[in-house]
Amino acid sequence: MSADNGIYIVQFPDGYRVTHAQAIENIDYYNPGTKERKEILKDYFSESPLFKTTEKAFEYAKEINEEILKDDFCPIVEYGICYLGEYESFD
């Protein structure tokens, strides 16, 4: 069985955001700039704190990873920590 999960870092115009998610490929389903894509990006990243540097974003991603690996129920991060590049704002 596949966990299909990972910890993903994305650069937005205002900084970097990190999320732990499944099916991250959904963020690229719609064309850039469309209402649908902005909604998907918001679903995945709006609850994440904003970081000004990649270093801080990666530090946070590592903290999330450590917490998941300590979980007795499902200590799996199948795709690890991934930087996905630059995306448009979801606001």
Secondary structure, 3 states (H helix, E strand, C coil): CCCCEEEEEEEECCEEEEEEEECHHHHHCCCCCCHHHHHHHHHHHCCCCCECCHHHHHHHHHHHHHHHHHCCCCCCCCCCEEEEEECCCCC
